[in-house]
Amino acid sequence: MAERGMSYSSLKSAGTEKYAFQSKKNIAYPEGEVVEWYGYRRHNFELDGCKGFIVEPPHPAPGLPWSWCLQWAEAFVPRTPALQLLDRGFHHVHLDVFSTYMNDEGVKKLEKFYDMLQKMHFHKKAALIGMSYGGLFSLRWAAEHPETVGVMYLDAPVCSFAFTAERLEQKYLPEQLAVFARTEYAKHLVAYNVQDIEGLRNHPKNPLNNYLPIAEAKIPMLVIRSGQDLSVIPETNIDVLEERIKAAGGDIEIIRRDLYGHHPHGLDDPTPLTSFILRNYPDFEI
């Protein structure tokens, strides 16, 4: 006979069901659809016209630490720290503001998202995951809200508003990439309300110009640099940012993959990425 309401059916699934013995937590997740995501519960919702999600860990860690994938949240997930962090009690979140190209409107939307998470009592500081465009989004957020960021993992990151225009200057750019770059370049001009490539380069909120708040806050940054990247040229993006962050006394480490292109993001075994986040996340005991 089961004691105190214990269900033997839950015991049968204990080895495979992550949430079988989940303790009750008073976390008011936003209303919306609950779906399965890599074996975890994902709460889908809409905020300010943008689709988002919060992935629920089976056993939330004290203080409710969380990782935030700023863009391409469905890409290369097992190669990123997201799943390993969920196993360690981190929530994992995303809000899709790609259509804004992280201009001031996009930042304001993410501010509303952050405020929502704070009302849910998430930790004040996030672990940012920034792949490709997500690197640009992460850098913009961190520069304008350094007090909300505990640690950053960037991967083949866009670091310059002008990156698509600079791709068009490449001598050997495949036509497919050239078409994409011209289209994106035109969208960037509109998003940032400038007229040409120099307007993008000189924009005060371009991460290559607005990096001091990140360096001065000494936010730990781990970056994967792909040496054969034709999509986000490292020489005009992460190489410039690395030099400037270091010159300003910031905290940045680079994993150099000289023979890799833009993809795949992450690592075959993402443990080093996860370990970096766990070591540097504030108030988290490994």
Backbone hydrogen bonds in HBPLUS format (Angstrom, degrees):
<---DONOR---> <-ACCEPTOR-->    atom                        ^
c    i                          cat <-CA-CA->   ^        H-A-AA   ^      H-
h    n   atom  resd res      DA  || num        DHA   H-A  angle D-A-AA Bond
n    s   type  num  typ     dist DA aas  dist angle  dist       angle   num
A0006-MET N   A0003-GLU O   2.87 MM   3  5.49 161.0  1.91 123.0 129.2     1
A0010-SER N   A0007-SER O   3.11 MM   3  5.47 133.7  2.34 103.4 114.5     2
A0011-LEU N   A0008-TYR O   3.09 MM   3  4.93 119.4  2.47  90.3 105.7     3
A0012-LYS N   A0008-TYR O   3.04 MM   4  6.37 147.5  2.15 147.1 155.1     4
A0014-ALA N   A0011-LEU O   3.19 MM   3  5.01 164.4  2.21 103.3 107.5     5
A0016-THR N   A0013-SER O   3.07 MM   3  5.58 146.2  2.18 114.1 123.3     6
A0017-GLU N   A0013-SER O   2.80 MM   4  5.55 162.9  1.83 174.9 174.9     7
A0020-ALA N   A0017-GLU O   3.24 MM   3  5.48 172.4  2.24 117.7 117.8     8
A0022-GLN N   A0019-TYR O   3.26 MM   3  4.96 160.3  2.30 111.5 107.2     9
A0029-TYR N   A0027-ILE O   3.10 MM   2  5.88 121.3  2.45 109.4  93.4    10
A0044-ASN N   A0033-GLU O   2.79 MM  11  5.20 165.9  1.81 173.0 169.7    11
A0035-VAL N   A0042-ARG O   2.87 MM   7  5.22 161.7  1.90 151.2 154.9    12
A0042-ARG N   A0035-VAL O   2.79 MM   7  5.22 165.5  1.81 161.4 162.8    13
A0037-TRP N   A0040-TYR O   2.76 MM   3  5.02 152.0  1.84 145.7 152.3    14
A0040-TYR N   A0037-TRP O   2.90 MM   3  5.02 158.3  1.94 108.7 116.1    15
A0056-GLU N   A0041-ARG O   2.81 MM  15  5.46 164.1  1.83 167.8 172.5    16
A0043-HIS N   A0054-ILE O   2.80 MM  11  5.16 177.4  1.80 149.6 149.9    17
A0054-ILE N   A0043-HIS O   2.99 MM  11  5.16 145.3  2.11 132.7 143.4    18
A0045-PHE N   A0052-GLY O   3.03 MM   7  5.45 157.8  2.09 145.3 144.4    19
A0052-GLY N   A0045-PHE O   2.95 MM   7  5.45 165.2  1.97 150.8 149.0    20
A0047-LEU N   A0050-CYS O   2.80 MM   3  5.22 161.3  1.84 152.4 156.3    21
A0050-CYS N   A0047-LEU O   2.88 MM   3  5.22 159.2  1.92 115.6 122.7    22
A0096-ASP N   A0051-LYS O   2.91 MM  45  5.67 175.9  1.91 165.2 166.2    23
A0053-PHE N   A0094-HIS O   2.90 MM  41  5.47 153.5  1.97 150.1 154.8    24
A0094-HIS N   A0053-PHE O   3.05 MM  41  5.47 144.5  2.18 158.1 156.4    25
A0055-VAL N   A0092-HIS O   2.69 MM  37  5.01 170.7  1.70 158.4 161.7    26
A0092-HIS N   A0055-VAL O   3.24 MM  37  5.01 157.0  2.29 133.1 138.7    27
A0061-ALA N   A0089-GLY O   2.99 MM  28  4.41 168.5  2.01 117.2 116.7    28
A0064-LEU N   A0061-ALA O   3.02 MM   3  5.50 154.3  2.09 141.3 141.8    29
A0123-HIS N   A0064-LEU O   2.89 MM  59  5.33 167.1  1.91 139.4 135.2    30
A0091-HIS N   A0065-PRO O   3.11 MM  26  6.54 160.8  2.15 145.4 145.2    31
A0127-ALA N   A0066-TRP O   2.98 MM  61  6.27 151.8  2.06 148.8 157.2    32
A0067-SER N   A0091-HIS O   2.84 MM  24  6.28 158.6  1.88 153.2 157.3    33
A0093-VAL N   A0067-SER O   2.92 MM  26  6.34 155.7  1.98 151.2 158.7    34
A0068-TRP N   A0127-ALA O   2.84 MM  59  6.03 156.7  1.89 154.0 154.4    35
A0129-ILE N   A0068-TRP O   2.88 MM  61  5.85 160.4  1.92 146.5 142.2    36
A0069-CYS N   A0093-VAL O   3.10 MM  24  6.37 152.6  2.18 174.3 168.6    37
A0070-LEU N   A0129-ILE O   3.17 MM  59  6.41 156.1  2.23 162.6 167.3    38
A0075-ALA N   A0072-TRP O   3.12 MM   3  5.37 166.2  2.14 113.0 117.0    39
A0079-ARG N   A0076-PHE O   2.90 MM   3  5.43 145.3  2.02 118.7 129.6    40
A0080-THR N   A0077-VAL O   3.02 MM   3  5.30 163.3  2.05 114.5 119.9    41
A0267-LEU N   A0079-ARG O   3.09 MM 188  5.10 155.0  2.15 136.9 133.8    42
A0085-LEU N   A0081-PRO O   2.89 MM   4  5.96 155.0  1.95 163.4 171.7    43
A0086-LEU N   A0082-ALA O   3.01 MM   4  6.29 149.3  2.11 145.0 153.4    44
A0087-ASP N   A0083-LEU O   3.11 MM   4  6.42 151.7  2.20 144.6 151.6    45
A0088-ARG N   A0085-LEU O   2.95 MM   3  4.93 133.9  2.17  95.2 108.9    46
A0090-PHE N   A0085-LEU O   2.95 MM   5  5.32 165.6  1.97 145.0 140.5    47
A0089-GLY N   A0086-LEU O   3.06 MM   3  5.13 162.8  2.09 107.2 110.7    48
A0100-THR N   A0097-VAL O   3.00 MM   3  5.72 158.2  2.05 121.5 128.0    49
A0101-TYR N   A0098-PHE O   2.94 MM   3  5.26 155.0  2.01 113.6 121.5    50
A0103-ASN N   A0100-THR O   3.14 MM   3  5.75 138.8  2.32 113.7 121.1    51
A0106-GLY N   A0103-ASN O   3.00 MM   3  5.21 115.6  2.43 102.0 117.4    52
A0107-VAL N   A0103-ASN O   3.02 MM   4  6.37 158.0  2.06 157.3 163.8    53
A0108-LYS N   A0104-ASP O   3.03 MM   4  6.25 156.4  2.09 145.7 151.5    54
A0109-LYS N   A0105-GLU O   3.07 MM   4  6.38 150.6  2.16 146.1 153.8    55
A0110-LEU N   A0106-GLY O   3.05 MM   4  6.35 156.8  2.11 149.7 155.6    56
A0111-GLU N   A0107-VAL O   2.87 MM   4  6.15 139.0  2.04 143.2 155.6    57
A0112-LYS N   A0108-LYS O   3.16 MM   4  6.49 149.9  2.26 143.5 149.7    58
A0113-PHE N   A0109-LYS O   3.11 MM   4  6.46 151.2  2.20 141.4 149.7    59
A0114-TYR N   A0110-LEU O   2.81 MM   4  6.03 163.5  1.83 150.3 154.2    60
A0115-ASP N   A0111-GLU O   2.93 MM   4  6.13 159.8  1.97 146.2 151.8    61
A0116-MET N   A0112-LYS O   2.99 MM   4  6.23 149.5  2.08 142.3 150.3    62
A0117-LEU N   A0113-PHE O   3.04 MM   4  6.40 156.0  2.10 151.7 157.7    63
A0118-GLN N   A0114-TYR O   2.93 MM   4  6.23 150.2  2.02 150.0 158.9    64
A0119-LYS N   A0115-ASP O   3.04 MM   4  6.31 146.8  2.15 144.0 152.3    65
A0120-MET N   A0116-MET O   3.19 MM   4  6.52 126.9  2.49 134.3 148.2    66
A0120-MET N   A0117-LEU O   3.05 MM   3  4.94 134.0  2.27  92.0 105.3    67
A0122-PHE N   A0117-LEU O   3.08 MM   5  5.63 170.0  2.09 150.8 149.4    68
A0121-HIS N   A0118-GLN O   2.91 MM   3  4.85 154.9  1.98 101.5 108.0    69
A0126-ALA N   A0148-THR O   2.81 MM  22  6.25 153.2  1.89 144.6 144.7    70
A0150-GLY N   A0126-ALA O   2.84 MM  24  5.52 169.9  1.85 147.1 150.4    71
A0128-LEU N   A0151-VAL O   2.95 MM  23  6.39 151.6  2.03 161.6 156.9    72
A0153-TYR N   A0128-LEU O   2.86 MM  25  6.14 162.0  1.90 158.4 163.8    73
A0130-GLY N   A0153-TYR O   2.87 MM  23  6.26 165.2  1.89 157.5 161.3    74
A0155-ASP N   A0130-GLY O   2.86 MM  25  6.17 152.5  1.94 152.6 150.3    75
A0134-GLY N   A0131-MET O   2.71 MM   3  4.61 143.9  1.84 136.9 125.9    76
A0132-SER N   A0155-ASP O   2.92 MM  23  6.19 169.2  1.93 169.7 170.1    77
A0135-GLY N   A0132-SER O   2.80 MM   3  5.37 150.1  1.89 114.5 123.6    78
A0158-VAL N   A0132-SER O   2.99 MM  26  5.36 164.0  2.01 127.7 122.8    79
A0136-LEU N   A0133-TYR O   2.97 MM   3  5.24 116.9  2.38 103.3 117.8    80
A0137-PHE N   A0133-TYR O   3.02 MM   4  6.44 161.6  2.06 153.6 158.9    81
A0138-SER N   A0134-GLY O   2.82 MM   4  5.89 156.4  1.87 140.3 147.1    82
A0139-LEU N   A0135-GLY O   2.89 MM   4  6.06 163.0  1.92 151.0 155.4    83
A0140-ARG N   A0136-LEU O   2.96 MM   4  6.15 158.6  2.00 150.3 156.1    84
A0141-TRP N   A0137-PHE O   2.98 MM   4  6.17 165.1  2.00 148.0 152.5    85
A0142-ALA N   A0138-SER O   2.85 MM   4  6.00 170.8  1.86 154.4 157.4    86
A0143-ALA N   A0139-LEU O   2.97 MM   4  5.98 155.1  2.04 143.2 149.5    87
A0144-GLU N   A0140-ARG O   3.19 MM   4  6.32 150.8  2.28 145.8 152.5    88
A0145-HIS N   A0141-TRP O   2.76 MM   4  5.77 133.8  1.97 149.1 163.3    89
A0148-THR N   A0145-HIS O   2.95 MM   3  5.67 167.5  1.97 124.8 128.9    90
A0149-VAL N   A0146-PRO O   3.29 MM   3  5.50 172.3  2.30 112.5 114.3    91
A0152-MET N   A0220-PRO O   2.92 MM  68  6.25 152.5  1.99 161.5 169.0    92
A0222-LEU N   A0152-MET O   2.91 MM  70  6.31 156.7  1.97 153.3 160.5    93
A0154-LEU N   A0222-LEU O   2.87 MM  68  6.27 157.8  1.92 155.3 162.8    94
A0224-ILE N   A0154-LEU O   2.96 MM  70  6.42 152.9  2.03 143.8 150.8    95
A0156-ALA N   A0224-ILE O   2.93 MM  68  5.88 169.2  1.94 152.5 156.1    96
A0163-PHE N   A0160-SER O   3.22 MM   3  5.40 158.7  2.27 118.3 116.7    97
A0166-GLU N   A0162-ALA O   2.94 MM   4  6.15 156.8  2.00 158.6 166.2    98
A0167-ARG N   A0163-PHE O   3.04 MM   4  6.24 136.7  2.24 136.5 147.3    99
A0168-LEU N   A0165-ALA O   3.13 MM   3  5.30 128.4  2.41  98.0 110.6   100
A0169-GLU N   A0166-GLU O   3.08 MM   3  5.21 149.0  2.18 100.7 110.2   101
A0170-GLN N   A0167-ARG O   3.02 MM   3  5.42 164.1  2.05 112.5 117.6   102
A0177-LEU N   A0174-PRO O   3.03 MM   3  5.42 118.9  2.42 107.0 121.0   103
A0178-ALA N   A0174-PRO O   2.95 MM   4  6.25 149.2  2.05 148.6 158.5   104
A0179-VAL N   A0175-GLU O   2.91 MM   4  6.18 158.3  1.95 158.5 161.5   105
A0180-PHE N   A0176-GLN O   3.23 MM   4  6.44 165.1  2.25 144.0 147.9   106
A0181-ALA N   A0177-LEU O   2.83 MM   4  5.99 160.0  1.87 148.3 154.4   107
A0182-ARG N   A0178-ALA O   2.96 MM   4  6.18 158.9  2.01 150.1 154.7   108
A0183-THR N   A0179-VAL O   3.12 MM   4  6.36 160.4  2.16 148.9 154.0   109
A0184-GLU N   A0180-PHE O   2.93 MM   4  6.17 166.6  1.95 157.4 160.9   110
A0185-TYR N   A0181-ALA O   2.84 MM   4  5.89 159.2  1.89 148.5 154.9   111
A0186-ALA N   A0182-ARG O   3.19 MM   4  6.36 159.8  2.24 144.3 148.2   112
A0187-LYS N   A0183-THR O   3.24 MM   4  6.56 152.5  2.32 142.6 150.0   113
A0188-HIS N   A0184-GLU O   2.87 MM   4  6.19 151.2  1.96 154.1 162.5   114
A0189-LEU N   A0185-TYR O   3.09 MM   4  6.41 154.2  2.16 150.8 156.7   115
A0190-VAL N   A0186-ALA O   3.36 MM   4  6.67 154.8  2.43 142.4 147.9   116
A0191-ALA N   A0187-LYS O   2.88 MM   4  6.11 165.9  1.90 152.6 157.0   117
A0192-TYR N   A0188-HIS O   2.98 MM   4  6.04 160.4  2.02 152.3 155.5   118
A0194-VAL N   A0189-LEU O   3.08 MM   5  5.19 156.8  2.13 142.3 149.1   119
A0193-ASN N   A0190-VAL O   3.25 MM   3  4.97 155.3  2.31  96.8 104.1   120
A0199-GLY N   A0196-ASP O   3.02 MM   3  5.26 124.0  2.34 100.8 115.2   121
A0200-LEU N   A0196-ASP O   3.23 MM   4  6.69 146.2  2.35 146.4 155.6   122
A0201-ARG N   A0197-ILE O   2.89 MM   4  6.20 163.5  1.92 152.5 157.1   123
A0202-ASN N   A0198-GLU O   2.89 MM   4  5.90 157.7  1.93 146.2 151.8   124
A0203-HIS N   A0200-LEU O   3.37 MM   3  5.25 155.5  2.44  97.7 104.7   125
A0206-ASN N   A0203-HIS O   3.04 MM   3  5.33 166.0  2.06 114.8 119.0   126
A0209-ASN N   A0206-ASN O   2.69 MM   3  5.34 159.2  1.74 126.9 134.5   127
A0210-ASN N   A0206-ASN O   2.83 MM   4  5.95 153.5  1.90 148.5 156.3   128
A0214-ILE N   A0211-TYR O   3.05 MM   3  5.50 127.1  2.34 111.0 123.9   129
A0215-ALA N   A0211-TYR O   3.10 MM   4  6.44 163.3  2.13 155.7 160.8   130
A0216-GLU N   A0212-LEU O   2.74 MM   4  5.81 172.5  1.75 164.8 166.8   131
A0217-ALA N   A0213-PRO O   3.08 MM   4  6.00 142.8  2.23 130.8 139.8   132
A0219-ILE N   A0214-ILE O   3.41 MM   5  5.95 167.6  2.43 160.6 163.0   133
A0218-LYS N   A0215-ALA O   2.96 MM   3  4.96 145.6  2.08  98.8 109.8   134
A0221-MET N   A0251-ASP O   2.99 MM  30  6.14 137.4  2.17 135.1 148.2   135
A0253-GLU N   A0221-MET O   2.81 MM  32  6.16 152.6  1.89 152.8 161.7   136
A0223-VAL N   A0253-GLU O   2.86 MM  30  6.19 156.1  1.92 154.4 162.3   137
A0255-ILE N   A0223-VAL O   2.71 MM  32  6.02 165.8  1.73 160.6 164.0   138
A0225-ARG N   A0255-ILE O   2.82 MM  30  6.02 170.5  1.83 162.5 164.2   139
A0257-ARG N   A0225-ARG O   2.83 MM  32  5.95 170.6  1.84 175.3 174.0   140
A0229-ASP N   A0226-SER O   3.30 MM   3  5.54 151.4  2.39 120.9 118.7   141
A0227-GLY N   A0257-ARG O   2.92 MM  30  5.94 159.7  1.96 124.2 131.0   142
A0228-GLN N   A0260-TYR O   2.74 MM  32  5.37 149.8  1.83 160.3 157.7   143
A0236-THR N   A0233-ILE O   3.24 MM   3  5.80 144.5  2.37 112.7 121.1   144
A0237-ASN N   A0234-PRO O   3.19 MM   3  4.92 158.1  2.24  99.1 105.6   145
A0239-ASP N   A0234-PRO O   2.93 MM   5  5.79 166.0  1.95 157.2 158.2   146
A0241-LEU N   A0237-ASN O   3.08 MM   4  6.33 167.5  2.09 155.7 159.6   147
A0242-GLU N   A0238-ILE O   2.76 MM   4  5.82 165.7  1.78 152.3 156.3   148
A0243-GLU N   A0239-ASP O   3.21 MM   4  6.34 165.9  2.23 141.3 144.7   149
A0244-ARG N   A0240-VAL O   3.08 MM   4  6.33 160.0  2.12 150.3 155.8   150
A0245-ILE N   A0241-LEU O   2.79 MM   4  5.94 165.1  1.81 161.3 165.3   151
A0246-LYS N   A0242-GLU O   2.98 MM   4  6.08 168.3  2.00 153.7 157.1   152
A0247-ALA N   A0243-GLU O   3.00 MM   4  6.10 157.9  2.05 142.1 148.8   153
A0248-ALA N   A0244-ARG O   3.06 MM   4  6.19 137.0  2.25 138.3 148.8   154
A0248-ALA N   A0245-ILE O   3.19 MM   3  5.17 129.4  2.46  93.5 106.8   155
A0250-GLY N   A0245-ILE O   2.78 MM   5  5.01 160.8  1.82 154.6 148.5   156
A0249-GLY N   A0246-LYS O   2.96 MM   3  5.07 161.6  2.00 108.3 113.0   157
A0260-TYR N   A0257-ARG O   3.18 MM   3  5.56 170.1  2.19 118.7 120.8   158
A0273-LEU N   A0270-PRO O   2.89 MM   3  5.33 124.7  2.20 113.0 127.6   159
A0274-THR N   A0270-PRO O   2.99 MM   4  6.31 161.0  2.03 156.5 162.7   160
A0275-SER N   A0271-THR O   2.76 MM   4  5.90 165.9  1.78 159.6 163.5   161
A0276-PHE N   A0272-PRO O   3.11 MM   4  6.19 152.0  2.19 136.0 142.6   162
A0277-ILE N   A0273-LEU O   3.20 MM   4  6.54 158.0  2.25 146.0 151.2   163
A0278-LEU N   A0274-THR O   2.89 MM   4  6.19 166.1  1.91 158.5 162.4   164
A0279-ARG N   A0275-SER O   2.88 MM   4  5.99 156.8  1.93 149.7 155.7   165
A0280-ASN N   A0276-PHE O   3.19 MM   4  6.27 144.1  2.33 140.4 149.0   166
A0280-ASN N   A0277-ILE O   3.19 MM   3  5.28 126.1  2.50  96.6 110.1   167
A0281-TYR N   A0277-ILE O   2.79 MM   4  5.69 129.5  2.05 153.1 164.6   168
